[in-house]
């Protein structure tokens, strides 16, 4: 009870510091103002600001890039609230176009980056961590100290990225990505793999994505391939997904297909849906038929497995939301 009281007081004490928007949930308080964001729970705290930032960084940003180059990422470190499963924490200082980071947790390391309007260069160095696994390829092992070097260039239509890893055993690996966005057509191709950071990485070696569309119709395709099989009877891991949307008057028709073959196990799912301004009817090969109805800010969804409800009330500066998802969550958002 004392922890809960201190948690609430810590959050509300920030309200007198600056005008901000405040979000309250059962397990955290988030305060946002201009370029700053403060997150606090009964057991942890995180902060992002124009000069100093602190928090967990293993769920996105550059750390996700090091673990899965073909999974997409947000530029720089992505800070979140630490939890019991957090693997990496970081303290970061930004001075002009430079940023310096100190990382700790399952791996100890340093980071340095420099960014400008058209791109950035960055580097991370980590000491070796623990790796008790007996059967794992060298790229997936984490007991080696490693240095990562990366560069990213962006223009209005073209994006390029290169990433290299070098271990203490002088094992050097690299990966690169090129992409183009030409309005109605977008395309990206990436190839390669670097040393895994936390032993949780994916083994994708090649990925291709294609998007075609405009306001009334669009489609996208993504294919990821693992490394070449070592033995001829083996099969390469793969993941394929495609989705499309077609607007028919006031009704949207959407379809999605997803299929994967990883470590000898095949998985797949597909869905098709029709949706209007306040309703959505969807059929999935995995979850069956579902119906969603929207009433302003509130909604209710019916399926064979569950009934989900969301009730929202909004005032001039306050919004309160109750949801039956994830053990009946609630959220209060305020501008103060």
C-alpha atoms as one frame of an Amber mdcrd trajectory, in Angstrom:
protein
   0.000   0.000   0.000   2.867   2.387   0.825   4.419   1.717  -2.585   1.110
   2.538  -4.296   0.720   5.811  -2.386   4.294   6.871  -3.198   3.697   5.914
  -6.828   0.622   8.158  -7.096   2.252  11.061  -5.233   5.343  10.887  -7.422
   3.216  11.163 -10.520   1.052  14.030  -9.301   4.075  15.937  -7.957   5.117
  16.495 -11.567   1.918  18.392 -12.352   3.177  21.535 -10.674   6.445  21.496
 -12.606   5.202  22.225 -16.125   2.064  22.090 -18.307   1.743  18.489 -19.432
  -0.516  15.650 -20.492  -0.867  12.890 -17.901  -1.891   9.254 -18.474  -2.821
   7.037 -15.511  -3.169   3.230 -15.737  -3.270   0.555 -12.988   0.511   0.025
 -13.166   2.037   3.289 -14.389   1.861   7.053 -14.697   3.088   8.761 -17.861
   3.666  12.531 -17.962   4.471  14.181 -21.314   5.429  17.796 -21.992   6.983
  19.130 -25.204  10.117  16.980 -25.768  10.065  15.226 -22.374   8.373  12.042
 -21.208   8.386  10.694 -17.640   7.153   7.158 -16.824   6.860   5.760 -13.306
   5.480   2.562 -11.775   5.563   1.320  -8.163   8.901  -0.407  -8.867  10.652
   1.438 -11.709  11.069   4.725 -13.529  12.013   5.886 -17.039  12.603   9.320
 -18.538  13.258  10.720 -22.003  14.241  14.332 -22.591  16.111  16.564 -25.031
  19.398  16.119 -23.108  19.140  13.122 -20.757  17.207   9.845 -21.065  17.019
   6.685 -18.969  15.079   3.419 -19.212  14.827  -0.050 -20.714  16.027  -0.235
 -24.323  15.719  -3.905 -25.316  12.240  -3.704 -26.873  12.862  -1.469 -29.878
  15.097   1.028 -31.636  18.748   0.199 -32.290  18.809  -2.756 -29.878  15.992
  -4.449 -31.800  17.954  -3.741 -34.990  21.004  -5.570 -33.586  18.844  -8.582
 -32.693  16.854  -8.674 -35.946  18.105  -6.533 -38.825  15.119  -7.593 -40.943
  12.451  -6.726 -38.371  12.268  -2.949 -38.819  13.156  -0.429 -36.123  12.827
   3.102 -34.813  15.899   5.303 -35.145  18.140   5.539 -32.068  17.469   4.056
 -28.645  13.833   3.356 -27.772  13.224   3.916 -24.037  10.487   2.134 -22.104
   9.616   1.419 -18.485  11.867  -1.307 -16.964  10.188  -4.540 -15.882  11.219
  -7.854 -14.353  12.073  -9.180 -17.831  14.229  -6.235 -18.917  17.594  -7.297
 -20.396  19.187  -3.893 -21.103  19.041  -0.486 -19.397  20.568   2.669 -20.826
  21.436   6.194 -19.717  21.854   8.521 -22.684  23.095  12.110 -23.029  22.399
  14.178 -26.168  24.497  17.242 -26.962  23.558  18.837 -30.251  23.868  16.219
 -32.989  25.874  13.823 -30.790  24.558  11.264 -28.311  26.462   9.110 -25.831
  24.963   6.073 -24.056  25.968   3.830 -21.173  24.266   0.415 -21.240  23.996
  -2.246 -18.531  22.129  -5.433 -17.738  22.765  -8.751 -19.474  25.510  -6.962
 -21.451  27.662  -3.979 -20.441  28.383  -1.506 -23.202  28.811   1.993 -24.619
  27.114   3.745 -27.514  28.009   6.778 -29.614  26.012   8.365 -32.422  25.945
  11.393 -34.683  22.887  12.414 -36.673  21.924  15.044 -39.208  18.900  15.775
 -41.400  19.809  13.202 -44.051  21.052  10.341 -41.906  23.244   9.206 -39.025
  26.233   7.088 -38.048  26.377   5.079 -34.820  28.504   2.614 -32.902  27.911
   0.276 -29.931  30.496  -1.769 -28.051  29.581  -4.584 -25.621  31.581  -6.812
 -23.309  30.957 -10.540 -23.485  27.946 -11.882 -21.583  26.948 -15.280 -20.240
  26.032 -18.063 -22.673  25.395 -21.508 -21.196  23.918 -23.050 -24.351  25.723
 -26.101 -25.742  24.377 -26.109 -29.292  24.264 -22.744 -31.003  25.952 -21.308
 -34.075  28.684 -18.720 -33.504  26.493 -15.808 -34.694  23.975 -16.578 -31.973
  26.453 -16.720 -29.082  26.839 -13.860 -26.615  30.055 -14.637 -24.697  32.173
 -12.649 -27.168  32.888  -8.929 -26.832  31.575  -7.207 -29.947  31.578  -3.824
 -31.708  28.767  -2.713 -34.013  29.202   0.041 -36.630  26.247   1.393 -38.581
  25.326   4.113 -41.060  21.938   5.238 -42.337  21.173   7.640 -45.201  17.733
   8.958 -46.090  16.281  11.155 -48.788  12.718  11.867 -49.788  12.415   8.632
 -51.768  15.489   6.503 -50.996  16.800   4.927 -47.787  20.072   3.040 -47.310
  21.540   1.322 -44.247  24.671  -0.701 -43.546  25.552  -2.500 -40.299  28.726
  -4.395 -39.349  29.703  -6.444 -36.290  33.231  -7.402 -35.238  33.863  -9.810
 -32.348  36.983 -10.324 -30.218  37.685 -13.426 -32.312  37.888 -11.163 -35.404
  34.688 -12.657 -36.826  33.270  -9.862 -39.000  29.689  -9.918 -40.324  27.590
  -7.375 -42.174  24.118  -6.525 -43.394  22.657  -3.861 -45.653  19.246  -2.495
 -46.618  18.019  -0.413 -49.538  14.509   0.937 -49.940  12.533   3.195 -52.263
   9.210   4.973 -51.827   7.829   6.172 -55.148   4.374   7.187 -54.020   2.096
   4.412 -55.251   4.920   1.851 -55.112   7.350   1.130 -52.273  10.083  -1.500
 -52.185  12.814  -2.647 -49.816  15.474  -5.341 -49.886  17.798  -6.340 -47.058
  20.494  -8.980 -46.841  22.890 -10.218 -44.185  23.092 -10.788 -40.461  25.266
  -9.535 -37.610  26.337 -10.968 -34.250  23.358 -11.516 -31.955  23.262  -9.166
 -28.975  21.202 -11.036 -26.357  20.835 -14.553 -27.746  17.214 -13.831 -28.712
  17.771 -12.811 -32.312  16.115 -14.149 -35.455  18.059 -16.063 -38.079  16.638
 -14.180 -41.083  19.260 -13.619 -43.742  17.210 -12.075 -46.578  13.984 -10.086
 -46.711  11.974  -8.418 -49.463   8.896  -6.223 -49.164   6.677  -4.617 -51.818
   3.787  -2.212 -51.401   1.410  -1.072 -54.151  -1.593   1.128 -53.728  -3.467
   4.379 -53.440  -6.398   5.693 -51.402  -9.012   3.205 -52.673  -6.891   0.077
 -53.097  -3.571  -1.150 -51.699  -1.624  -4.361 -51.268   1.636  -5.347 -49.567
   3.857  -8.440 -49.626   6.711  -9.437 -47.316   9.050 -12.421 -47.555  11.780
 -13.336 -45.041  14.269 -16.153 -45.595  16.692 -17.791 -43.181  20.248 -18.822
 -43.922  21.049 -21.509 -46.478  20.595 -25.035 -45.053  23.792 -26.816 -44.025
  22.644 -30.259 -45.177  20.807 -30.949 -48.420  17.769 -32.621 -46.735  17.309
 -29.521 -44.530  14.880 -26.719 -45.322  15.374 -22.973 -45.113  13.229 -21.075
 -42.608  10.781 -18.649 -44.188   7.972 -16.269 -43.342   5.523 -14.858 -45.888
   2.701 -12.384 -45.379   0.446 -10.453 -47.734  -2.470  -8.135 -47.146  -4.746
  -6.047 -49.278  -7.492  -3.453 -48.916 -10.175  -2.379 -51.383 -12.609   0.477
 -50.773 -16.102  -0.188 -52.181 -18.122   2.955 -51.582 -18.394   3.252 -47.809
 -17.283  -0.324 -47.170 -13.666  -1.562 -46.851 -12.781  -5.084 -47.923  -9.556
  -6.379 -46.348  -7.739  -9.702 -46.628  -4.568 -11.043 -45.034  -2.537 -14.241
 -45.431   0.400 -15.251 -43.230   2.508 -18.391 -43.403   5.798 -19.468 -41.799
   8.103 -22.479 -41.638  10.571 -22.161 -38.763  12.663 -24.917 -37.174  10.650
 -27.599 -38.938   7.272 -26.281 -37.744   4.730 -24.871 -40.163   2.227 -22.214
 -39.123  -0.310 -20.215 -41.072  -3.381 -18.051 -40.763  -5.641 -16.024 -43.009
  -8.475 -13.555 -42.526 -10.985 -11.551 -44.526 -13.096  -8.667 -43.251 -15.737
  -6.136 -44.240 -15.972  -2.881 -42.326 -18.059   0.266 -42.367 -18.147   3.476
 -40.390 -19.318   1.863 -37.109 -19.032  -1.936 -37.697 -16.532  -4.621 -38.741
 -17.211  -8.260 -39.631 -14.136 -10.506 -39.763 -13.490 -14.183 -40.350 -10.131
 -15.728 -39.448  -8.983 -19.261 -40.156  -7.525 -19.378 -36.641 -10.116 -17.507
 -34.527 -13.282 -17.854 -36.595 -16.004 -15.212 -36.960 -16.001 -11.953 -34.995
 -18.130  -8.805 -35.018 -17.064  -5.366 -33.753 -19.376  -2.410 -33.203 -18.259
   1.162 -32.479 -20.310   3.785 -30.662 -18.309   6.995 -30.756 -15.307   6.429
 -28.465 -16.682   3.131 -27.137 -16.825  -0.305 -28.784 -17.771  -3.933 -28.233
 -16.403  -7.028 -30.009 -17.931 -10.539 -30.144 -16.123 -13.756 -31.080 -16.411
 -17.459 -30.230 -13.652 -17.089 -27.630 -14.559 -13.865 -25.825 -16.535 -10.643
 -25.637 -14.385  -7.511 -25.420 -15.710  -4.120 -24.417 -14.239  -0.630 -24.404
 -16.022   2.305 -22.784 -14.594   5.798 -23.117 -15.792   9.130 -21.722 -14.227
  12.390 -22.843 -14.360  15.864 -21.324 -12.700  19.104 -22.333  -9.296  18.091
 -20.932  -9.893  14.551 -19.657 -10.533  11.159 -21.239 -11.364   8.016 -19.208
 -11.249   4.553 -20.817 -12.295   1.164 -19.411 -11.407  -2.002 -21.348 -12.062
  -5.688 -20.675  -8.805  -6.623 -22.413  -5.818  -7.706 -20.303  -7.629  -8.185
 -17.009  -9.956  -5.184 -17.219  -7.600  -2.280 -17.862  -8.474   1.362 -17.259
  -6.761   4.540 -18.379  -7.182   8.227 -17.556  -5.673  10.920 -19.836  -5.543
  14.546 -18.700  -4.149  17.837 -19.998  -2.945  19.981 -17.099
